Amino acid sequence: EFIVQDGGDSQNDADLAATELTDITFGVTNASFIDQLALYNGSTKIAEVADPGTSVSFNGVSVTATDNGSTTLRLYATFKDVITDKLKISISITSATANPDYSVFADADAGAATTALGTNENKMEVIASYLKFTNPASATGASINVAFTPVTLEARDINENLDLDFTGTISAFSNTEGLTMLNAPAANNTIPFVSGTY
């Protein structure tokens, strides 16, 4: 969210006029993962842009901060099916225009507000919903003593996105043939999801 504010930091100017935002442009990092951006004033959607790119403009809007007052706007994003876990989205105001009949912005970028990028702020999170063998070993007779290609097991979501920090557990696999498994867990037990050979 960001605030349209009349009267500067002190919210106390002498022009007795409001500030009306008419046009605003945002710079967006990692925009390729964003499906749509929408600008809201409270619960009212002002405008929406599909597949926004690294620079997105909302023109011809009318958002007013009363004289020495303020109005809070929010920018919401929806994302495409394919994303990268832990990647952060950064959005900054690159330009803003006010109605010249009232108060205007001192700077062309109206202060260049930028989204916070703390530890978990504005970060995409993949939540795994299943485990997938992505590099299964080739079929080989069970009686042959042979080195197998390492098997890769990955945690992915419904859209096939890889969960980079999955820390769940794997239950023991069913073994109806009475075969043995290297590093197998005890019956009815679990093993941590860690790199290794099984």
C-alpha positions in Angstrom: 0.0 0.0 0.0 1.0 3.6 -0.4 -0.4 7.0 0.8 -1.4 9.9 -1.3 -0.8 12.8 1.1 -1.5 16.5 0.8 0.7 19.1 2.6 4.0 17.2 2.6 5.4 15.4 5.6 3.8 17.9 8.0 0.5 17.7 6.2 0.2 21.4 6.7 0.4 23.6 3.5 -1.1 27.0 3.0 -2.8 26.6 -0.4 -6.1 25.4 1.1 -6.4 22.9 -1.8 -6.6 19.1 -2.0 -4.3 16.9 -4.0 -5.8 14.8 -6.8 -3.8 12.0 -8.3 -4.5 11.6 -12.0 -1.7 9.3 -13.3 0.8 7.0 -11.7 3.5 4.7 -13.0 5.2 1.8 -11.2 8.5 0.0 -11.8 8.2 -3.7 -11.2 11.0 -6.3 -10.7 10.4 -10.0 -11.6 7.3 -8.9 -13.4 7.3 -11.9 -15.7 5.7 -13.9 -12.8 2.8 -11.4 -12.4 -0.5 -12.1 -14.2 -2.4 -9.0 -13.2 -1.9 -5.8 -11.1 -4.9 -4.0 -9.7 -5.1 -0.6 -8.0 -7.6 -0.3 -5.2 -9.0 2.6 -3.1 -10.4 0.7 -0.1 -12.7 -2.0 -1.6 -13.1 -0.1 -4.9 -11.0 -1.3 -7.8 -9.7 1.8 -9.7 -8.0 0.0 -12.6 -6.4 -3.3 -13.5 -3.6 -4.2 -15.9 -2.9 -7.7 -17.3 0.6 -9.0 -17.9 2.1 -5.7 -16.7 5.8 -5.9 -17.6 8.5 -3.9 -15.8 6.7 -0.6 -16.1 3.0 -0.3 -15.6 0.9 2.9 -15.7 -2.6 3.7 -14.4 -3.7 6.8 -16.3 -6.9 8.9 -16.0 -7.5 7.9 -12.4 -9.0 10.3 -9.8 -7.9 9.8 -6.2 -8.1 12.8 -3.9 -6.4 13.5 -0.6 -8.3 16.4 1.1 -6.5 19.5 2.1 -3.8 18.5 4.6 -5.3 15.0 4.5 -4.4 11.6 3.0 -5.8 8.6 1.2 -4.3 5.1 1.3 -4.2 3.1 -2.0 -3.3 -0.6 -2.4 -1.8 -2.5 -5.3 -2.7 -6.1 -5.5 -1.1 -8.8 -7.7 -2.2 -12.1 -9.0 0.5 -14.5 -10.2 1.0 -16.9 -13.1 1.0 -20.7 -12.6 4.8 -21.0 -13.0 6.9 -19.1 -10.4 10.2 -19.4 -8.6 10.1 -20.2 -4.9 11.5 -17.5 -2.6 11.8 -14.8 -5.4 10.9 -11.3 -4.3 8.7 -8.8 -6.1 9.7 -5.2 -5.8 7.5 -2.3 -6.8 8.4 1.4 -6.8 6.7 4.6 -7.9 8.6 6.0 -10.9 6.2 8.9 -11.8 3.1 10.5 -10.5 0.9 13.4 -11.8 -1.6 15.5 -9.9 -4.3 17.7 -11.2 -2.6 21.1 -11.7 -5.8 23.0 -10.6 -5.0 21.8 -7.0 -1.9 20.9 -5.0 0.8 19.2 -7.0 3.7 16.9 -6.1 7.1 18.4 -5.4 8.9 15.6 -7.2 8.1 13.9 -10.5 8.1 10.5 -8.7 6.1 11.9 -5.7 8.8 10.6 -3.3 9.6 7.3 -5.1 8.0 5.0 -2.6 9.2 1.4 -2.8 7.9 -1.8 -1.4 9.7 -3.3 1.7 12.0 -6.2 1.1 12.4 -7.7 4.5 13.0 -11.4 5.2 9.6 -12.6 4.2 8.0 -9.5 2.7 6.8 -9.5 -0.9 8.2 -13.0 -1.4 6.6 -15.7 -3.5 6.2 -19.0 -1.6 5.7 -22.4 -3.2 3.9 -24.8 -0.8 4.5 -28.4 -1.9 1.4 -30.7 -2.4 3.2 -33.9 -3.5 6.5 -35.6 -4.0 7.8 -36.4 -7.5 10.6 -38.7 -8.7 12.3 -36.5 -11.3 15.4 -38.7 -12.0 14.3 -42.4 -11.4 16.9 -45.2 -11.7 16.8 -47.3 -14.8 15.2 -50.7 -14.6 17.8 -53.4 -13.6 17.4 -57.0 -12.5 17.1 -57.3 -8.7 19.7 -60.1 -8.6 22.4 -58.0 -10.3 24.9 -56.1 -8.1 25.1 -52.8 -9.9 25.4 -49.1 -9.1 22.2 -47.3 -9.9 21.9 -43.7 -11.0 20.9 -41.6 -8.0 17.2 -41.1 -7.6 16.0 -37.6 -7.2 12.8 -36.9 -5.2 11.5 -33.4 -5.3 8.7 -31.5 -3.4 6.4 -29.7 -5.9 3.1 -27.9 -5.9 0.1 -28.6 -8.2 1.6 -26.4 -10.9 4.9 -28.3 -10.8 6.8 -25.4 -9.0 9.7 -26.7 -6.9 9.4 -26.0 -3.1 13.0 -25.1 -2.2 12.6 -25.4 1.6 10.3 -28.3 2.0 11.0 -30.0 5.4 8.3 -32.7 5.5 8.9 -36.4 6.1 8.6 -39.5 3.9 6.8 -42.6 5.2 8.3 -46.1 4.6 7.5 -47.4 1.2 5.3 -50.5 0.8 7.4 -53.7 0.3 5.2 -56.7 -0.6 8.1 -58.7 -2.2 10.1 -58.8 1.0 13.0 -56.9 -0.5 15.5 -54.9 1.6 16.1 -51.2 1.3 19.3 -49.3 2.1 18.8 -46.9 5.1 15.2 -48.1 5.3 13.2 -46.7 8.3 11.8 -49.0 11.0 8.3 -50.3 10.5 5.6 -47.6 10.8 8.4 -45.0 11.2 9.4 -42.0 9.1 12.7 -40.6 7.9 13.6 -36.9 7.4 13.4 -35.5 3.9 17.1 -35.1 3.3 19.6 -35.8 0.5 20.9 -39.4 0.6 20.8 -42.9 -0.9 17.9 -45.3 -0.2 
